Amino acid sequence: MEVEPDLLIGQVVKRYAQRRVVSTSQRVVRGTAAAIGAVLDATATGTGIHTASIERLNATFRSHLTPLVRRGRALAHTVATLDAGMWLVGTSYNVCWSHASLRLEAPAGSGRKWLERTPAMAAGLTDHPWTLRPAALPGAPACLGGSQAAWPPAQARPPASNAAGSLTPVPCGATPLSAH
């Protein structure tokens, strides 16, 4: 595994007594305190190393990914299933879902109070929220969550038919699959 040369890592160490946090300390694991401080200032995410962002992200993954709701990973069955779910939630979080903390005041006369933004919009990677379909396509930019590898091809199924040879009715809103 290659480590990015500009990677900065800060750590918050929490000390517990009787299941309660009694003290915390911060330390620099990789990089310098000045470099971490500069990034925190530039991104307006605080003045010191803290766990709020990662705890919020963990809560987001747990609330949207069923295998993570409970402490065990048994429901995921395979690493591939968990990876796919993490990719799906991460992509949705960054390019599809607007976040209240990133919204901007709307221009006067627009009829709106706020301009909603996704993290990708706030970072300048896109100018609009994406729907999941284009974000999941193999051609989507990797920085926007585009899949790194092409999805496996869908298996074609022949159209369903009844004994008389006519097509079976499909419920309203559904589309029958056909062989190409």
N, C-alpha and C positions, 0 to 999 in steps of 0.2 A: 504494500500500500504506500502510495506517495503522499507526503504531507505538503500542503500548499505552503510556499515560502513565507507568505504574509499572514499565516494563520495565527490568531491571537486567542489564548485561552486563559480565562480567569476562573477561579474556583471560590465558592462560598463554603466554608466549613461551619456546620452547625453543631453545637454541643448540647446534648440533651440530659435532663435529669427528670426522672419519673415521667417520661413520655412528653415532656415540654421542653421547648428550646430555651436554654438559659443564656446562651451567648453565641455570637457569630463572629467570624473573622474572614477576611478576604485575602487571597493570595494569587499571584501571577504564576501560571503554570508554563505558559509559552508567550514570548514577546516581552514587552516592558510595560510598566505601569503607565508611563507617559503615552505609549502607543494605544493602550486600551482606553485611557482617558480621552485621547483625541477622537477615537471612534465613537465613544459614548457621547461626546459633545457634538460631533458631526451628525449623528443620527438622532439626537435629542431623546435618548433612551435612559437618561439618568446621569448621575455624577459618580457613581461607584459601581463595582461589580455586585450584581444581585441575582436572585433566582426567579424573579417575577415572570420574566418572559418565557423561560423554559417551563415553569410550572403551568403557565397559561397554555402553552403549546401542548404539554402532556395532557391537560384537562380536555383540550379540544380533540386530541386523538382518542382519548378514552371515551368521550361522549359520542363520537361518530364512528368508531370502529369496534364492533361487537366483541371480538376476541380480547380486547384490552379492557373491557368493562370490569371484569373480574381480574384478580391479580395473576391468575394462571394464564398460560398460553395454549392450553390444550385445545380450545375451540379453533385455533388457527390451523391445526393439523400439520401444516408444512410451513417452512420459511418462505416459500414462494407466495403462498396465500397471504401471509402477513406483510411481505414486501409489496405485493400488489395493492393491498388495502392501505398501507402507509402512503404509497405513491398517490392513490386516488384522493385520500383526505388531504395530503400535502398540496397537491395540485389545486384542489378545490379551494383550500384555505388561501393560497397565494394568488390565484388568478381569477377565481370565480366569485368568491364571497367578499362583499364589502364589509369593512370594519368601521365601527363608530369612531374609534380612536384616530382614524386616518381621514375622516371627512373634513372638507373645507367649506367655509362659508360661501354660499352661492352668490353670484353677482346680483346687484340690485336690478329689479325688473324681470328676473328670470322666473318668478312665480314659485321658486323653491327656496327653502331655508338652507339646505346643505347640498353639497356635491359629494356623493358617496364615492369612495375609492377602495380598491383592493391593494394589498401590499405590492403587487407588481406595478400597479399604477403609481403608487407613492414612490417606488424606486425608479420610475421613468422607463420601465420595460415595455409598457403598453399604454394606450390611451383610453381603453374601455374595459369593462369587466367581460371576461370570456364566459361562454357556456362550456360545459364539460366536454361536449362532443368535439369541437375543434381543438381543445387543449389536449385531448387524448389521442388525436390522430398522430401517426408516425412523423408527419412533416412539421409538426409544431416545434418551435424553438425549444431546446432543452432548458434554457433559462426561464421559460414560462411553464415548465412542467411537461413539455413534450416527451413522449416515450423515447427512450434511448434506442430501443430496438423495435422493429416492426412487430405488431401484434401477430399472433399466429393466424393463418387464414381461416375464415369461418368454414365449417363443414356444410356443404350444400345438401339440402334435403329435398326429395321430390315432393310436389304438392300433395296434400292429403286428398284422398278421394273416397267416395263410398262405393258400395258394391255395384251400383248402376254406372259408375264411371264419371259421374259429375262431381264437381268440387264440393267439399264439405263447407258449410257456412262458417264464417269466421266471426267471432264476437265483435261488436261495435268498437272501433278504435284500434283493433289489432290488424296487422297485415300478414297475409300468408307468405311463407317463405317459398321461393321457387328456385329451381336449379338454373344456373346461368350457363 
